Amino acid sequence: MMTNQGGFLASYEYSGPDPQSVAEDDIEHLSESVNDALMRLDNGWSVFVNLYRVPASPYPTGGAFPARVARLLDEERRAYHDREGGHFESRSVLSLCYHPAKAAKAAMERWFFAGSGIDEASAGAEQAIRTFEAGIADFERTFGRSLRLRRLGLRTALDELGRPLVYDDHLSFLYYCMRGIRQPMLAPPTGMSVANLFSAHEMVADWKPTIDQDAIVVLGVTAPPRETYLRILHDLHSLPMEFRASLRVIMMGKGPAEKEIERKRAEWGHSVFGFFESFSRQAGNTARPNRFAIDMEVDADNALKRSVGGELRFGQATFNVVIFGKDRARAVAHAEQAVVLLRDLGFVANVERVLASRAYFGSLPGEVYANVNRLCLSTQNVAHTMPLTSVWPGVDTHPSPYYPPGSPALILATTTGASPIRLPLHWNTPGNTLIVGSQGGGKTTLLKRILWSHLRYPGAQAFVLDRDRGMFALANALALDGVASYYDLGNPESIGLCPFAHIDESPAERAYALSFVEQLMHHQGYEPNVEARRLIQHGIDQLARQEHRNLDALAALVPLKELWSVVAFYTASELGRMLNARNESLDDRAVQIFETEALANLDDTIRLPILRQIVHIADRRARMRRPGLFLFDEASVYLRDGFMATAILEVLRRWRKMNVAGVLATQGPNDILNAGDLGMALIQECKTKIFTGDTSATNDDIAPLLHRLGLLPGEERMLAGLEEERGYYYTSPLGRAPFTLGLGPVELAVIACDEGERRQRVEELIAEHPVDWLEIHLREQGVPEWADYFTSLTLRSGAA
């Protein structure tokens, strides 16, 4: 973009590591990288750093929620969110502006605006553009090595009718700086003056400036602390109000900068002794020097040496905080809050009065003439002052294109500084996720939050492999509205599985049936040869034409003694007979939960085929392309067997395009890494990883394993500092952040009652009061008002 002052402007939204997860040494290295990037900017360049606090997205409204308990839990989360009051999140944008030399600028102005002097202007314009593009490309390489960087520019979105609209995020940012309103801006035609887009506002530029009747209050900083340090302005992130903090640095050439430093050094040198002290010294008397002036002279001398040595560059800096508001008194009060904070940090700061309008104009990106101070800062000072860490707020909407447009993120939680965070499992279409944590670390609790939250999406479905009845209460609460079914795999009467149920539908189903039989034979020590596989395949083809299709029927069709022996083994076992059903007995409810604890003590010959068939059933339902989840609690059980691990990996890869995400929860890194190549493939497949708090994360034998799973060096210290059973750390290509679920009393009553006496009491209530057990349970847990709310949902549901 070309400014009306003849400069070229580019802006980048950037973010750094979470302040809780980064070590001080890493921040020091980050600061050095930023200093290196700024050092490359010479005379003619200006840097604008804008940190702005904006209201966080409100708690999402609506949601499909076919089960009343899911809506109950969501309403509790909404009440918790609203009770906390205003929520704000921080964004950081860095703008680079290049102003070519005056002669080249004048030629370009004649070219752009008058159309004359084309030959003269073309060379100058082309050279200026090349310098600008080379400069920002070099800056992107150095600055982007340590920080996530996104250049603000054009993006395409579809309107309600599916028509493409081109938005300009750079214009939206500039408009926000000018007007204080976040608004998407359509890209104007190429070459159009954007001043026309911004000029439709009435502004009064005096010592109490207003724009469209909104007050503009500006805080000005006239002097920094004597010494800056890393993240000196980090506390600005904690201010509970909307504002924009602007740091402008007009870079100086080496010569002019050193001349300015020498002038400052001379000024402080003359101030060492005052007027009367100088006379006293000339008279031979002892005079007391100004120690502060001596220190400042030494500082100037050191700065000069570092400039001559090429360690630092310098620029003229202006720092302001801009606040818009309908009520001037309230805006001034907010500004005074910022003044107190900055003064506590050692800055000389005041609310601007007479020069308020000038300070406002000087804060706008690309403006290099208004409100220019002679405050000289080094690139190191700038790196210390810039926001280098970021509290990632998550995503506003679900990132998968397969979900309805505008769908909220899946997990609504709390992050650093009690800020809300919106976490997805998906990164574009992939949503496969790995949850790693020690036993009792909160993995199952997180899975339950994921499950009920997923029901907010229309048509949502889920399969769950439960362990130790961890989902029992939630499953039965969902079952009150016919949303969930709970199967105990330790009870053969609970479920019947038929691996051959759909072999008449497709070659893929027959191929699965062959693979399944091979797995059964493998577990019994048989490895079928080519001829045996041909016979089994022929038998499956014949079985596809029959009405009843089970293991007994297949054995009758295949003249293979090894197969007869295998079938006899499974039909003789009580649980093995579960695989010999003539038809599948699963219902079509949206949530299918399988209790697998009874399988844990069984041999793999029984356990793994049962689990594999359940995964296959889920795979079939995934073809419906409804928003889906498959949750594996204690997934290490399923990764010990090569057949099972391979099957899981295959379906995870397929599910990416079927709108289904697999979530594998495991107790430790070794559960995945011990699976060898399959484990590494699963790590690659699961782009999102969530780690639970673990005090052993810094141990010499644990930290390297966590790094292999994707944790960055230094993050293990943060993980060890999280509260066990409550703290989590989220990582994905979208961002990284610690979070807590913020469980309220209602959610605790529903999802934290699956152990000991509490589970026993829930089982008693379900047996004695199968219809209204949850309402009674909520009253017993001390939340009668929420029991009443659940009853009202029941009445409304009945009325509907």
N, C-alpha and C positions, 0 to 999 in steps of 0.2 A: 504494500500500500504506500502511495506517495502522500506525504502530509502537505498542508497548505503553506508550510514554511520551506518546502523544497527538499525534505528528507524522505528517506525510505524506512518503513516501519514493519517489523515482524514481531509477533507475540507467541509465547509458549506457555502453556499450562504445565506446571511441573510439580512433582511431589517427591519427598524423600522417605526414608525409613520411619517406622513408628518410633516415637521417642522412648517407649518402654523396651523396645526390642533391639536397640542399637547401643553398642559400647562407646565410651568416650573416645577411645582410640580411633574407632571407625568414623566418628564425627570429625575428629581432627583431620583424618585423611580426606574426608568429604570436603571440608573447608579448604584444604590445600588444592584439591581438584578444581573447586570453584574459583579460587584465586588464580590458578593457572589459566582457566578459561577467560577470566576478566583481563589478565595480563596481555592477552592477544589483541585487545581493543586499543586503538591508538586515537590520536586527535581526530575529531569528526564523528566519533561514536558516542552515543549516550545509552545508558542502561536505566530501565525503569522496572523496579520490583514492586509489585502490588500484592499485599496480603489482605484478603478481605474475608470477613465473617458474615455469613448469610444464614437466614433461618433454614433449619433442616427440613427435609420433606415431612409433611404430616403423616401420622399413622394411617396406613391404607384403609379405605372404607370398603364396605361390602365384603365380597368373597362368597364363593359358592357354598361351602361348608354344608354338606348333606347331613352331617350329624350334629345334634344339638350340643354335645359336649365340646366339639371343636369350636363352635361359635362361642360357647361359654368361655373357653380358654382364651380365645382371641379378644373377647370383650374385656377380660381381666388385663390382658397385655395393653389394650388401648387405654384403659383407665389408669394403669401404671404410668404409661407414657404421658398422658395428659396431666397427671398429678405432679409430675416432675417440673412442669412449667415449660418456659421457652427453651428450645434446643437450637443450637447453632453449630455450624461446621465451617472449617477454614479452607480456603482455596488460595493458591499462589500462582501468579502469572508474572513472567519476566518478558519485558519488551526490549528489543534492540532497535535503535534508530541511527541511521547513518546520514550525515549531512555532507555532501561533497563540497569541494572548495568553491569559493564565491563565484569565480568566473564560470566554472562548469555549471553551477546552480543557475546562474543568470541565463546561460545559453539554453538550459533545459526548460526553464520557465517560458522563454520565448517559443520554444518548440511545442510544449504542451498546450500553452494557452493562446498563442498568437499564430502558430503555424509558420512563423518566419525563421530564417536562419537555420534551415534544416541541416545543411551540410556542416555548419559549425556545431550545431547541437548534437548531431548524431554521435560523433566521436566521444564527446563529453558525457552524453547520456549513457551510451553503451559502456563506457569505462566505469561510470558511477554504479551502474547496475551490476556489472561484473564484480566490482569491489564489494558491494553490498552482499551479493549472493555468496561470494567466496568467504566473506566474513561470517555470515550466519551459518554457513556449512561447517566452517572450522569450529565455531562456537558450539554447534550441535554435537560435534564429535567429542569435544573435550567435556562440555557440561553434561552431556547425556550419558557419559560413561558411569557416572555415579548417581544420577537422579533420573526418575522416569519423566520423560519429556514428550509433550504432544504439541505440535505446532497448530495454532488456531487458524482455521481456514474454512474451506467449503466442505459441506457434508450434505448428503442426500437422504431425505426421509419421504415416506408416503403419507399422503393425507387420508382422510376418512374414505375417500372414493378410490384409493389406490393410485392416485396420480403422484408422480415424483415432484418433490419440492426441494430446491437447493437453498440451504441456509448458510450463512456466513458467521461462524463462531467468533471470528476476529471482530466483526462489527458489533456483535452482541456484547462482547467484553468492553469495547470502547464506549458503547452506549451506556453500559452499567456504570463505568467510571464517570461519565458526564452526568447521568440522570439519577443514578442510584436505583435503577429498576432492572431486574433480570428479565430479558425479553428476547425470544428468538428473532433474528433478523434475516429476512430473505436477502439473498445475494442480489445486488443491483447489477444492471448491465455493465459490461466491461468499459472502463473509461469514464463512468459517471461519477460526478463529484458527490462524495458521501455527505458533504456539508448540507446538502438539501435534505438528507434524511434526519439530520440532527438539529436543524434550524427551526423546527416547528414547536419550539418551546419558548415561553416567556421568562426571561431572566432579569432580575434586578441585581446589578453588580455594585454594591456599596459595602459599607462596613458590616451590614447584616444581609448578606446575599440570600436571594431566594430563587428558585426555579419552579415555575408552575405552582406558586404559592407554598412550595415546600421549603423549609429552612435548610440552609447549608451552613454547617458549623465546621470550622477547620481548626485543628490543633497544629501548632508549629513547633518544631524543635530547632533551637538556635545553637545548641552546642551538645556534643555527645559526651559521654563519660571520658575521663582522661585515658582509661584503658578499656578496650572492648574485649569480649571473650566469646567463646562459642555459644551460640543460641541465646544471646543476650536478650532477645525480644521474644523468647518462647512463651512468656507469661501472657502475651497478647492473645494467645489461643484460648485463654480461660475467661476472657471478658464476655459476659452474657448479653451481648448486644450486637447489632449490625453496624459495621464500619468498614472503611477501606484505608489501610495504611500504605502510604506511597513513599518509596525511596527513589529519588532520581539522582543519578551520578553522570555528570557531563565529563567524559574522559579528557584528560589533558595530555598533550605531548610531553615527552621526557624533558625537553628544555623548559617550556613554560612551567611545568610542575616543580622542577628544581629551583627555578627562579622564585616561585611563590613560597616554597619552603624556606629559602634563604631570607626572604622578606619577613616571614614569620619568626625565624630564628633571630633576626636583627631586632624585631619588635620586642621579643622576650628578653633579649640581651640588654636593651635599653631600660627594661623594667626591673632589672635585678636590684638597682638602687634608685630610689625615688629622687625627686628634685632636691630636697633638703639633705638626704643622705649623700648625694653627689657632692654638694658644697662641703659637707662635713669631711668627706674623704679628701677633697682638695686641700682642706685646711690641716690634713694630717691626723684627723681624728678617726676613731673606729666607727664604722657604720654597719648596721645590721642589714644583711641582704634579704631580698625576697626569695625565700626558699622555693616557693611555687614557681616563680619565674625561672629560677635556675633549672628546676626539673623540666619545665616546658622547653627551655633552650636545649637541654640534653636530648629530649624527645625529638625535637626538630632536627638536631644534628644526626641522630640515629636514622631518622626517616630519610634524610638526604643521602646518607651512606648507603642505605638499602636501595634507594632509587638509582644512584650511580652504579651500584653493583648489579642492577637488573633484577632485584628480588621483588620489587613492588612497583606498581603504577599508581597514579593518583588522579583524583577527579574532584570537581566541585559538586558537593552533595547537598540535596534538599530533602528533608524528611517531614512529611505531614500526615495527619490522620483526618479523614473526611467523613462526616456523619450527616446523613439526610434525615429529615423528620418533619412530620406534620406539625408537631408542637416544638417550637424553638426552645422553650425552657427545658423540655425533656431531652432534646438533643444536646443542649449545653451541659446538662447534668451528666449525660453519658460521656461527653468530652472531658469533663472534669475527672471522671473515673479513670480515663486513660491518662490524663495528666498526672494524677497521683501515682499510677503504676510506673510511668516513665521516670518521674522524679525519684522514685524509690530505686530505680535502676541506675541513677546517676545522670540522666539526661536533663538538660535545661529545656523545659517545655511549658507552653502557655497556650490558652485558647486565643486564636487570632481575633483582633478587633478591627483596627483600621485597615490592615492589609489582608483581610479575610478573602476578598475576591481574588487578589493577586495570588495568594497561596493556593486557592482552589484551582485556578488555571494552571499554575505550575505543577500541580499533581497529575495532570492529564498526560497519558502516554503520548510521546511524540512532541510535546511542548518543551522547547529548550531555551526560550527567552524570558518567560514570565517567572518572577520570583527566584532569580538566580542568586544564591548566597555564595559567600566566599569561604564557606566551610569546606576545608580540604580533607578528604578521606582517602586512605589507601585502599587498594583492592582487598587487602586482608581485613581491614575494618568492614568493608562491604560484605565480605564473606561471613564475618561474624554476625553482622546485623541481619542478613537475609534469613528467612525461614528455611532451614535445611531438613527439618524433620516434619512429618505430617501425620496427623491423626486421620487415617483413611476412613471415610464415612460409608464405604460400601457403594452400592449401585442403587440408582433410583428405581429402575425397572428391571424385570427379569431379562437376562441377556440372551436367552434362547429364542430364535425366530419361530420355533414351533409352538410357543406359548402365546396366548392372546395378547395383542399389542397393549402395552401399558400395564401388564401384570406386575405386581410388586415382587421384590426379592423374597426368597423363601424364609430365611431366618432373620427375625427382627430381634436384635440383642443390644448389649451395652458395651462400649469400648472405653479407651483411655479418657479420663476426665469425665466419666459418667455421660459421655456423648452417645447418642444412638448410632447404631451401625446396621446396615442392611446387607446381608450376606447371601449370595447365590451359591449353589453347588455347581452351576453351569458356567462354562467359559465358551460363549457362543453355543454351538450344539452339544459338545461333550459336557456331561455332568457327572461322570464317574468320580467317586470321591473315596479317599482313604482316611480313616480315623484311627489314630495311633495313641494308645495310652495304657497305663498300668491298670491292673484289676482294681475296681472301685474308684477309678479316676473320673467317672461321669460319662463314659461312652454311651451306655444304654439310655441315660437321661437325655443326651443329645439326640439319639435316634428317635426317641419319643417326641421331642419337640419338632424334629424334622417331619415325622409322620403326620401329626395332626395339622401342622402348618401347611403341608402339601395339599391338604383337602380344600384349601381356599381356591384352588384352580378348577375351573369347570371340567368335569369328566375325569378327575384325578383317580388313579388306581395305584395300588401298592401291594407288593409281596414282601413278607418279613420272615426271616429265619430267626426265631426267638431262642433265647437260652435262659434256662432256670426261671421261666414264667415271668420274665422281666416286663413283658407287654400285657400281662394278664388283665390288669384293671382297665387299662386304656382300651384294650380290645373289647372287653365286655361293655364298656361305656359306649363305644362306637356301635356295638351290636344292638344297643337299644333302639337304634333307628335303621337297623338292617344294613348297615354300612360295612361291617366287618364280620368275618368268621374266624374262629380260633380252633385250630386242630392240634391235638396232642398226639405226636407221632409215637408216643409210648403206648398208645391205645390202638390196637389194630382195627377196632370197630369205628374209630374216629374218621378214618379216611381209607379210600381204596384208590390205588394208582394203576394205570394201564398204559404202559409204554407204547402199545400198538394201537391206541384208540383212533388215531388219525392217519394210519399208513395208507389208507385208500385215497387220501387227498392230494399227495404230491410226492415226487421222488425225494425231496428233502426230508420228509417224514420217514420214508423207508430207509434212507441213509442213516438217519438218527437211530432208528430201531436196530439196524445192523451194528452200529457202534455201541449201542447199549448192551446188546447180547455179547459182543466181544469183551466189554468191560466185565460183565458177570463171569465170563469164562476166565478172564485174566485173574480175577480175584480168587478163583478156584484152582489156579495153577495151570490152566490150559491156554495155549497161544494158537488160535486156529490158523491153519495154513490156507493156501489159496483154494484148495478143493473144499475145505470146511467152510470157508467164507462163501463160496459159490452155493453150497447146499443151504446154508442159512439164508442167503439172499433169496434163493428160489422159494424157500419156505415162507419168508415174509411176503413175497409177491402173492403166493397162494392164500396166505392168511388175510391179505387185504380184501379178498373177495368174500370173506366170511363175516357173519354178524358178530360172533363172540370171538374176541382176540385177546388171549392171555398167554402166559408162558406154557401152560399145559397144552393149549391148542397148537402152539408153534412146535413143541417137542413131538407132537403126534404127526407133524408134517415133515420133519427133518430126520432122515435116517443117520443120526450121528450120536454114538454112545456118550461122548463127552458132554454134548448138550443135554442129554437125558439126565446125566449125573448132576449137572449144574441145576437144572430145573427141579430135580428131586430135593436138592439141598435147600433151595429157596422155598419150596412149597411145604417143606417139613418144619420150617421155622415160623413161629407165630408172627413175628414182625416181617419176616421175609414174604409171607403170604400177602402182605400189603401190596406187593408188586405184581400179584397174580390176579388182580381184579379184572373182571370182564369189561367194566366201564369205569371211567373216572367219576368219583363221587364229589368233587369240588363244586360248590355253588358259584354263582356269577357275581357275588358281592364285590364291591370295589376294593376292599382291603382283605387280603388273605394272609393270616398269621399262623405260623407253624412252630409249635413248641418242640425243640430238638434235644432237650436235656436227656431224655431217655435213650437217645442214640449215642450219647457221648461215651457210654461204657460198653458199647457194642463193637464188634470187629468191623473193620472197614468194608468187609464183604457185604454187610447188611446196610451200614450207615450210608456209605457213599452212593450206591445206586439209588437209594430213596431220595437223597438230596439232589442228585443229578436230575431225576425225573421231575422234581418240583421246579428246578431251574428251567427245565424244558417247557413245563406248563406256563411259567411266567414268560418265557420267550415267545410262546404262541400268542399270548394275550398282548405282548408288546406290539404285535403287528397291527393292532387296532390304532396305534399311534396316538392314543390318549396320553396326557401327561402322566408319566409313570415313575415309580421308584421300586428298587429291589434292595432291601436292607439285610445285610449279613451281619448278625451279631456274633462275636467270637469267630471271625472268619478264618482263623488259623486252622480250625478243624477241617475246613474245606480245601485248604491249600496243601495239605500233606500228601494228597494223592495226585499223581500226574494227570490221570483222566479227568478228575474233578477240577483241578486248577486250569487245565487246558479248556475245559468246557466253559468255566467262568470267564476266562479271558476272551474266548470266542464270542460269547453273548454280550460281554461288555462292549466289544468293538462293534457288533451289530446294533446294539441298543442306541448307539450315538445317533443313528439316523432314524430311529424308531420312537424318539421322544421319551426314552426311558433312561434313567440314571441309576447305576449301581453304587451302593454305599457299603464299603467293607470296613468293619470295626475290628481291630486286632489289638492284642495286649502289648506288643512290643515290636521293635524293628526286626528282630530275628525271625518273627513269624512270616514276614514277607521275604527277607533276604535269604532265608534258608531254602526257599523254593527255587533258588538258582536263577536260570535264565527266565523262567516263567515269572518269578518274583520281580525281576527287573522290568519285565514287560508290563506287569501290573502297575508298577511305580510310574512308568511312562504313560500308561493308559489313564491313570487317575491324576488329572491335572490339578484337581483341588485336594488339598491335604489339611486335615485338622488334627492338631496335637493337644492332648490334655496336659494340664499342669503336672510336673513330675520333678521332685526334688533330686532325683538321680540323673537328671539330664546332663549335668556337667561332669559326671564320672568319666574317667578316661576310657572305659570300655563301652560306654553308651553314646557319648557325643559323636564319635566318628560314624556310628550306625545311623544316627539321626540325620547327619549331614548327607549320607547316601540316600536317604528318603527325600531330601530336598530342603532341609533346614539349613540356613546360611550360617557360616561361622560367626559366633557371638550370640546367635539367637537362642542357643541352649541355655545361656545364663538367664535370659528372660523367662524361658520355659520353666526353669527351676524355681523362679521367683513367683510363679502363678500359684494361686490357692488351689490345692488339690480338691477334686470333686466339683469345683466351681469354675476354675479358669481354663480357657481354651486359647489356642493360637491358630489362626486361619491363614492359609497360604494358597494362592492361585495366581495365574498370570494377570488377574485383574488387580490384585493388591494383597497386602499382608497386614494383619492386625490381631492383637489380643482381644478377647471378648468374654463376657459372662452372659448367662441366659437370663439372669434377673428373675428367678422363679418366684411367683407370688403364692399365697396360701392356697388358692384354688388349684393351681397347676401342681403344687406339691401334694395336695390331697389326691389328685388323680394319677400322677405319674411317679410319685415317691412312696407308694404303699404296696410295693411288690416284694417285701421281705418280712420274715418273722411274723409277729403278732398282727401287724397291720394287714399283711396279706391274708392271714387267717380270718381276720374280721371281715374283710371284703368278701371272701369266699362264703362266709356265713350269711352276709347280707344278700348276696346274689341268690343263694339257695332259698332264703326265707322270703325275700321281696324281689323277685326277678324283674318287676316292672319299674319300681321306684327306689331301688337300692342306692342309686347314685345320690338322689336328693337326701336320703337319710344319712348317707356317708358324709356329705358336705356339712350337714348340721352337726354331726358328731365331731367333725374336724374344726368346728368353731367358725364357720363362714355361713351363717344362716341367710344373710342377705343374698349371697350368691346361690344358695339353694332355692330361694324365692325366685331369683332371676331364671334359674333353670326350669322351674315350674312354669313360669310365664312363657318360656320358649315352648314348653310342652303344650300349653293351652293354645298358643298361636298356631303350633303345628297341627293340633287337632282341629282347630277352626278352619285351617286352610284345606 
